[in-house]
Amino acid sequence: MESNAKILIINPNKWGRGITHIWIASHTAVLRHNGHDVKLFDCTFYQDWTVNEVSFNTSNEMYKKSDYDKKISYQKNDIFSDLQSLINDYDPGFIFWSAISSHIHGEGEYVNIQYGYQLLDNIKTNAIKVAGGLQVTGQTDSIYDTFPDVDYFIGGESELVLNELVNCNLKDESIKEVKGLIYKSDDNKIISNPRQPIINDLDILPPYDYSIFEEKVFFRPYNGKVVKAVDYELSRGCLYACDYCVETVIQSYYGLHNVIPGSGTIANPKKYLRHKSAKRIFYEISTLHNEYGIELFRCQDTNFLTIHKGTLKELAELIDKSKMKIFLYIETRPEGINKLSLNLLKKLKVDGVGMGIELSTQEFREEKLRRYANQDKIINAFKMLREYGINRTAYNIIGLPEQDEDSILETIRFNQTLDPDNVTVAFYSPYIGTQQQKRGNELGYFNDYEYHVDSALRSLSQHSLVDLDKLSFYKSNFTNFVRNGIPKNIDQLSLK
């Protein structure tokens, strides 16, 4: 038996723009560190596969116009033929195409498993097919009902589990002890091994390997410019348990079910919140900057300001002394915005902060979404960020179960009060395993399982409270209405 394996990772990204999925970099690092060979088949720039998400979100004014299309080119080859040719030439022992990391908020992460599965449907290969990710983690008991032709599924964090599976296969050892695996026995019974422990120390993972990506994947439109960027994680986990968020699916997988009433936070958050050391973060950032020319680090941490303050202060000192010409974009919540944290963000070279508004009514957020974000704190956070010269992006959602048209209009007005530098709006997506998904199913908004879920591109709502045409109208015009006001004849416009 050969001493190492060949693993083909597939990135089934359909957004048509560069995304350095963190799970690809982390899994590649672990596998290569253990002597295995890894290749990536990236679907991003295949003309017959992707949609132009940059064009879509520039036309609706969520993105500023840029020269992004001049930096990249799309391939006209048939994607299935190219994938089959690569598999024939490379002859991988394993094909892997979906996993979780901190990068869970969008960017097609949720549907990786579905699109990878569809891509492989007519491909001939003897490779062992392995998939993980949010959908596996959210429905470990029924995942084979949706994707019957996968050899192994991995729930939860999968870097170490995948490597262990590969090693067992090479050594002809039993996989019964590989925690986190879901598979079929010889007599076609579904077996779920005990769940693996959470990765408490992220520093045990080797430095994430971004060399797996083509250079054009690093180009990113940002505030009207094109910069070299990566998606990056300093930490994993969130102490909040909002009913619509896939973070709750991961929390449940690791047994963190208890939520403190009135706060929306999980009990014992220290078991779930983890971060890399400051020295490790600085090593990765400086390597990416020096070797690949990365300027923008798009931090995908669910709540940046819950990272240990001592770690952030140490990192800020290292970055400050380095004189690197870099900047960070982070996501956090308004509760963490104050003078001390803002001074820290400035020293960390944070250029932009994204915060979830979701929708305008505090009562709806608390009662329907279990998201406790005080209205006054939101307003004050946006005001203070402006005073400190940090760009502010407001994240909004439309199409939530029980959200009516008046709620959408009120959300637009609330954004006018905040006056953010950037405004984004997403369609609500029914992420499997979340309380909001279950509620939406019970109320008749969505099917038990929804294909093609994508908060950037489409709504799948079946309810007439706000129909699909009207939702699409508000998605297309949301930013324009925030900037220029809601037209007096809005009723007539939204019916066209």
C-alpha distance (Angstrom), angle and dihedral (degrees) to the residues before:
residue distance angle dihedral
M1 . . .
E2 3.83 . .
S3 3.81 116.6 .
N4 3.79 95.3 -126.9
A5 3.77 137.8 30.9
K6 3.78 135.3 -130.3
I7 3.78 113.7 -126.6
L8 3.79 123.1 -171.9
I9 3.80 113.2 -157.4
I10 3.79 116.3 -160.4
N11 3.80 122.1 -155.0
P12 3.83 103.7 -162.1
N13 3.83 92.8 -173.0
K14 3.82 111.4 161.6
W15 3.79 98.1 -176.0
G16 3.78 95.6 93.4
R17 3.79 94.4 -134.2
G18 3.74 134.3 89.6
I19 3.78 116.6 -78.2
T20 3.79 120.4 169.6
H21 3.78 95.4 -155.0
I22 3.79 105.9 -148.4
W23 3.80 93.2 -140.9
I24 3.81 89.9 60.4
A25 3.81 92.3 53.6
S26 3.82 93.9 44.5
H27 3.82 96.7 46.8
T28 3.80 91.8 44.4
A29 3.81 89.4 53.0
V30 3.81 94.0 51.7
L31 3.80 94.7 45.0
R32 3.80 95.2 46.7
H33 3.79 91.4 44.2
N34 3.80 86.9 58.6
G35 3.80 93.7 51.4
H36 3.80 100.3 -97.6
D37 3.78 126.6 135.4
V38 3.80 117.6 -121.5
K39 3.79 133.0 -170.8
L40 3.80 129.8 179.5
F41 3.79 127.9 -140.6
D42 3.81 104.5 -162.7
C43 3.82 116.4 -163.7
T44 3.80 94.7 -172.7
F45 3.78 100.3 105.2
Y46 3.81 102.2 35.6
Q47 3.77 107.2 121.7
D48 3.81 94.0 -149.5
W49 3.82 92.3 51.6
T50 3.80 110.9 39.2
V51 3.77 138.7 60.7
N52 3.79 121.3 -139.6
E53 3.79 100.0 -108.0
V54 3.81 91.9 172.9
S55 3.80 91.2 57.2
F56 3.80 91.1 44.5
N57 3.80 94.1 52.6
T58 3.80 93.9 39.9
S59 3.80 90.9 55.6
N60 3.81 91.2 52.7
E61 3.84 90.0 46.8
M62 3.80 97.2 -116.5
Y63 3.82 87.5 118.3
K64 3.75 126.1 43.4
K65 3.81 115.4 -123.8
S66 3.79 114.0 -89.5
D67 3.80 142.6 163.3
Y68 3.79 92.4 -105.1
D69 3.82 94.6 126.3
K70 3.81 89.5 57.3
K71 3.81 90.7 58.4
I72 3.78 97.5 53.9
S73 3.78 138.0 41.6
Y74 3.79 132.2 -155.0
Q75 3.79 124.1 -127.0
K76 3.79 117.5 -124.1
N77 3.81 94.2 -162.9
D78 3.77 118.6 114.2
I79 3.81 105.0 -94.9
F80 3.80 94.3 -146.9
S81 3.79 92.8 51.5
D82 3.79 92.0 48.6
L83 3.79 92.3 48.9
Q84 3.79 92.0 48.1
S85 3.82 90.9 49.2
L86 3.80 91.6 50.7
I87 3.80 92.0 49.2
N88 3.81 90.8 48.3
D89 3.81 92.2 50.6
Y90 3.80 99.4 38.0
D91 3.81 97.0 37.5
P92 3.82 96.0 -158.4
G93 3.77 121.4 -157.8
F94 3.82 90.6 -149.1
I95 3.80 136.3 27.9
F96 3.82 116.5 -159.9
W97 3.79 126.3 -179.7
S98 3.79 117.8 160.1
A99 3.81 137.7 44.1
I100 3.81 143.7 141.5
S101 3.78 132.1 -107.8
S102 3.80 130.5 145.5
H103 3.81 87.2 -65.2
I104 3.81 96.1 93.5
H105 3.80 107.5 120.7
G106 3.76 101.1 87.8
E107 3.79 136.6 -62.3
G108 3.79 89.7 124.9
E109 3.82 94.8 -68.6
Y110 3.77 93.2 133.0
V111 3.82 95.5 55.2
N112 3.82 96.6 43.3
I113 3.78 90.4 102.7
Q114 3.78 93.9 50.0
Y115 3.79 96.7 47.0
G116 3.81 93.4 43.4
Y117 3.78 89.6 51.0
Q118 3.81 91.6 50.8
L119 3.78 91.0 47.1
L120 3.79 91.9 54.8
D121 3.79 94.9 43.6
N122 3.82 95.2 98.1
I123 3.80 98.0 26.5
K124 3.80 119.7 112.3
T125 3.78 113.6 -137.0
N126 3.76 142.0 138.9
A127 3.79 91.2 -150.4
I128 3.79 120.8 123.0
K129 3.81 107.6 -108.5
V130 3.80 116.0 -137.8
A131 3.81 128.9 177.3
G132 3.77 135.8 172.1
G133 3.75 133.4 162.0
L134 3.76 141.0 109.7
Q135 3.78 98.0 -41.5
V136 3.80 92.8 51.5
T137 3.79 90.4 47.6
G138 3.80 91.2 49.1
Q139 3.80 97.6 48.9
T140 3.80 108.8 24.8
D141 3.82 91.6 152.2
S142 3.80 96.4 53.1
I143 3.81 106.8 25.4
Y144 3.83 92.2 112.3
D145 3.81 89.2 60.5
T146 3.79 88.5 66.4
F147 3.81 102.0 32.8
P148 3.82 107.8 25.8
D149 3.81 98.7 165.5
V150 3.80 99.3 62.3
D151 3.80 115.9 109.3
Y152 3.80 97.8 -152.7
F153 3.79 134.7 11.1
I154 3.80 124.8 -162.9
G155 3.78 120.7 -154.7
G156 3.81 121.1 -156.1
E157 3.80 122.7 0.8
S158 3.78 108.1 -2.2
E159 3.83 110.4 -176.1
L160 3.80 95.4 98.8
V161 3.81 94.9 33.0
L162 3.80 93.7 54.9
N163 3.78 91.5 49.4
E164 3.81 90.8 49.6
L165 3.81 91.1 49.2
V166 3.81 91.0 51.2
N167 3.80 91.8 48.7
C168 3.81 92.7 48.8
N169 3.78 90.1 51.6
L170 3.80 92.5 50.5
K171 3.80 92.2 49.6
D172 3.82 95.1 40.8
E173 3.78 88.9 -121.3
S174 3.80 125.7 152.4
I175 3.79 117.1 -91.2
K176 3.79 92.7 -153.4
E177 3.80 90.0 100.3
V178 3.81 95.4 49.2
K179 3.78 102.4 107.6
G180 3.79 117.7 -143.0
L181 3.81 96.7 31.4
I182 3.80 124.8 129.4
Y183 3.81 116.9 -170.4
K184 3.80 146.4 139.6
S185 3.78 123.0 -93.5
D186 3.79 123.7 -133.7
D187 3.80 89.1 -92.5
N188 3.83 90.7 51.1
K189 3.79 97.7 -104.6
I190 3.80 116.9 143.5
I191 3.79 112.8 -117.3
S192 3.79 124.9 -165.7
N193 3.78 113.6 -166.0
P194 3.81 117.1 -148.1
R195 3.79 112.4 -75.1
Q196 3.77 118.1 -94.7
P197 3.80 120.3 -117.0
I198 3.78 117.7 -99.9
I199 3.82 115.6 -96.7
N200 3.80 98.9 -105.2
D201 3.81 96.9 177.7
L202 3.80 111.4 47.1
D203 3.81 89.7 -172.1
I204 3.82 89.4 74.3
L205 3.80 87.3 73.1
P206 3.82 111.6 83.8
P207 3.82 117.0 -112.0
Y208 3.79 106.1 -68.9
D209 3.79 111.9 -97.3
Y210 3.82 112.5 -129.9
S211 3.82 93.2 165.6
I212 3.81 86.4 90.5
F213 3.84 89.7 75.9
E214 3.80 127.5 82.4
E215 3.79 114.6 -116.2
K216 3.80 94.5 -111.8
V217 3.81 89.3 61.3
F218 3.82 88.1 68.9
F219 3.81 94.2 62.0
R220 3.80 112.9 100.6
P221 3.83 134.7 175.1
Y222 3.80 109.1 -123.3
N223 3.80 125.2 173.7
G224 3.80 93.3 -29.9
K225 3.81 95.7 -44.1
V226 3.78 132.8 91.6
V227 3.79 113.1 -126.0
K228 3.78 136.1 170.7
A229 3.78 107.1 -104.8
V230 3.78 145.1 163.4
D231 3.76 134.1 -158.1
Y232 3.77 104.9 -118.4
E233 3.81 140.5 -179.2
L234 3.77 129.5 -150.8
S235 3.79 93.2 171.9
R236 3.78 147.1 6.9
G237 3.76 131.0 -135.7
C238 3.78 139.9 36.3
L239 3.78 129.7 -128.0
Y240 3.82 91.3 -144.4
A241 3.80 125.2 84.3
C242 3.81 106.2 -158.6
D243 3.80 110.1 -179.9
Y244 3.81 95.6 -126.2
C245 3.82 98.1 46.5
V246 3.81 125.8 99.9
E247 3.79 87.7 -140.9
T248 3.82 85.9 81.6
V249 3.81 89.9 58.6
I250 3.81 90.9 58.1
Q251 3.80 91.2 43.6
S252 3.81 90.2 54.0
Y253 3.81 92.2 47.8
Y254 3.79 89.4 59.4
G255 3.81 93.5 45.0
L256 3.80 98.2 -103.8
H257 3.79 96.4 136.1
N258 3.80 101.2 136.8
V259 3.79 114.8 100.3
I260 3.80 122.2 -173.8
P261 3.83 108.9 -120.7
G262 3.78 115.8 -116.3
S263 3.79 95.2 16.0
G264 3.80 104.2 59.5
T265 3.80 90.6 -138.5
I266 3.78 127.1 129.5
A267 3.79 121.3 -114.8
N268 3.82 114.5 -109.2
P269 3.83 95.4 15.4
K270 3.82 91.3 175.6
K271 3.81 87.5 74.7
Y272 3.79 89.3 60.9
L273 3.82 107.2 30.8
R274 3.80 110.3 82.1
H275 3.77 134.3 163.1
K276 3.78 141.6 -178.5
S277 3.78 119.5 -106.9
A278 3.80 117.9 -93.7
K279 3.81 91.7 -114.5
R280 3.79 91.7 51.5
I281 3.81 92.5 48.7
F282 3.78 91.5 48.3
Y283 3.81 91.3 49.3
E284 3.80 91.9 53.2
I285 3.80 94.5 44.1
S286 3.80 94.7 46.7
T287 3.82 91.6 46.1
L288 3.80 91.9 51.3
H289 3.80 91.1 47.0
N290 3.80 96.6 45.9
E291 3.81 98.9 39.6
Y292 3.81 101.8 34.2
G293 3.79 103.6 22.6
I294 3.80 93.3 -118.3
E295 3.81 112.2 176.4
L296 3.80 103.6 169.1
F297 3.79 123.5 52.5
R298 3.77 107.5 -163.5
C299 3.81 98.3 -157.3
Q300 3.79 110.0 -150.6
D301 3.81 95.8 -169.3
T302 3.79 108.4 138.8
N303 3.80 92.8 -130.6
F304 3.81 112.6 7.3
L305 3.79 96.6 -170.3
T306 3.81 93.5 59.0
I307 3.81 88.9 67.8
H308 3.82 108.8 109.9
K309 3.80 107.5 -80.2
G310 3.81 92.9 -138.2
T311 3.79 89.8 57.4
L312 3.80 92.5 48.7
K313 3.82 91.7 47.9
E314 3.80 92.0 50.6
L315 3.80 90.2 47.4
A316 3.80 90.9 49.1
E317 3.80 90.6 54.4
L318 3.81 91.7 49.8
I319 3.81 92.9 48.4
D320 3.80 92.4 44.7
K321 3.81 93.0 52.2
S322 3.81 92.8 46.0
K323 3.82 94.1 61.9
M324 3.82 88.2 -148.1
K325 3.79 113.7 167.4
I326 3.78 96.2 -127.6
F327 3.79 136.9 122.2
L328 3.78 135.6 -161.0
Y329 3.77 134.1 -137.9
I330 3.81 113.2 -158.1
E331 3.79 141.1 178.0
T332 3.79 123.9 -137.1
R333 3.79 143.5 140.9
P334 3.83 128.6 -96.5
E335 3.82 93.5 -112.9
G336 3.79 90.2 73.1
I337 3.80 97.2 51.8
N338 3.82 113.4 104.8
K339 3.81 137.9 123.4
L340 3.80 94.0 -83.2
S341 3.80 94.6 49.4
L342 3.80 92.3 43.8
N343 3.80 92.0 53.8
L344 3.80 87.8 50.1
L345 3.81 92.2 49.5
K346 3.80 90.8 51.6
K347 3.80 91.0 52.1
L348 3.81 89.1 48.6
K349 3.82 87.8 55.9
V350 3.79 93.5 -117.3
D351 3.80 107.4 174.6
G352 3.79 99.3 176.8
V353 3.78 139.7 22.8
G354 3.79 124.9 -160.8
M355 3.80 119.1 -158.1
G356 3.77 130.6 -176.7
I357 3.79 113.0 -119.2
E358 3.82 89.8 161.8
L359 3.81 93.5 177.5
S360 3.77 136.5 -12.7
T361 3.79 105.5 -109.9
Q362 3.80 114.6 87.1
E363 3.82 91.0 -161.9
F364 3.82 92.0 55.4
R365 3.81 91.7 47.4
E366 3.79 92.5 51.4
E367 3.80 100.6 39.3
K368 3.81 100.8 36.1
L369 3.82 103.2 26.7
R370 3.83 103.7 27.8
R371 3.79 87.4 -129.2
Y372 3.79 111.5 139.1
A373 3.79 105.5 -163.4
N374 3.78 114.7 148.4
Q375 3.81 114.4 -130.8
D376 3.80 94.4 -137.3
K377 3.81 91.7 48.7
I378 3.80 90.3 53.3
I379 3.80 91.9 51.5
N380 3.80 92.1 46.1
A381 3.81 92.9 47.4
F382 3.81 92.2 54.4
K383 3.81 90.2 46.4
M384 3.82 94.0 50.7
L385 3.82 93.4 46.1
R386 3.79 88.8 55.0
E387 3.80 91.4 49.9
Y388 3.82 89.0 54.2
G389 3.81 93.2 48.7
I390 3.80 96.1 -114.1
N391 3.80 117.5 141.6
R392 3.78 114.2 -116.7
T393 3.79 127.6 -148.2
A394 3.80 121.2 -168.9
Y395 3.80 116.0 -150.1
N396 3.80 115.6 -152.1
I397 3.80 135.4 -179.6
I398 3.81 129.6 -151.4
G399 3.78 129.5 -175.9
L400 3.80 97.2 44.1
P401 3.81 115.8 157.2
E402 3.81 109.2 -87.7
Q403 3.81 92.7 12.1
D404 3.81 111.2 130.5
E405 3.78 132.4 -162.6
D406 3.80 92.7 -95.6
S407 3.80 88.3 58.9
I408 3.80 90.7 54.2
L409 3.81 91.0 50.1
E410 3.82 91.2 47.5
T411 3.80 89.3 50.9
I412 3.79 89.9 53.8
R413 3.81 89.9 51.1
F414 3.80 91.6 48.5
N415 3.81 89.2 53.5
Q416 3.79 88.3 52.6
T417 3.81 88.0 56.7
L418 3.81 91.2 50.0
D419 3.82 92.3 44.6
P420 3.85 93.9 -160.4
D421 3.79 122.6 -165.9
N422 3.79 89.8 -123.8
V423 3.79 131.2 22.0
T424 3.78 124.5 -159.2
V425 3.76 129.3 -179.9
A426 3.78 127.0 -168.0
F427 3.76 132.7 -167.8
Y428 3.78 111.6 -115.2
S429 3.80 109.9 -102.7
P430 3.83 122.3 -155.5
Y431 3.80 99.9 -132.0
I432 3.79 109.5 -161.0
G433 3.78 114.5 -107.8
T434 3.81 97.6 20.7
Q435 3.79 120.8 119.4
Q436 3.79 90.7 -122.2
Q437 3.83 90.9 54.2
K438 3.80 90.8 51.8
R439 3.81 91.1 47.5
G440 3.79 92.3 48.3
N441 3.78 89.9 51.9
E442 3.81 92.6 49.7
L443 3.81 91.1 49.5
G444 3.80 92.3 50.5
Y445 3.79 97.9 -112.2
F446 3.80 95.2 119.1
N447 3.79 143.2 16.2
D448 3.81 122.4 -105.6
Y449 3.80 88.1 -97.6
E450 3.78 124.2 18.5
Y451 3.79 122.6 -156.4
H452 3.83 123.3 -151.0
V453 3.81 94.7 25.5
D454 3.80 107.5 177.9
S455 3.78 121.9 154.6
A456 3.80 92.7 -161.1
L457 3.77 99.1 51.3
R458 3.80 112.8 26.0
S459 3.78 149.2 11.0
L460 3.79 120.5 -139.2
S461 3.80 96.4 -165.8
Q462 3.81 115.6 141.9
H463 3.79 96.2 -170.9
S464 3.78 125.6 110.2
L465 3.82 96.3 -146.0
V466 3.80 85.5 93.2
D467 3.80 109.5 -0.8
L468 3.80 125.9 -143.9
D469 3.78 95.6 -100.6
K470 3.78 91.6 53.0
L471 3.82 92.2 45.7
S472 3.80 89.8 51.8
F473 3.80 89.7 49.0
Y474 3.80 91.8 54.8
K475 3.80 92.4 43.4
S476 3.80 90.0 54.9
N477 3.80 95.3 44.7
F478 3.80 104.3 30.7
T479 3.81 97.6 101.8
N480 3.79 92.4 41.8
F481 3.80 91.0 53.4
V482 3.80 91.4 48.8
R483 3.80 91.2 52.0
N484 3.79 100.6 37.4
G485 3.78 105.5 23.9
I486 3.78 133.8 -102.8
P487 3.84 110.4 -70.1
K488 3.80 116.0 -115.5
N489 3.82 89.8 -127.7
I490 3.81 92.7 53.4
D491 3.82 91.7 131.4
Q492 3.78 92.0 59.8
L493 3.82 94.2 41.6
S494 3.80 94.2 51.4
L495 3.80 91.3 53.4
K496 3.81 94.3 57.1
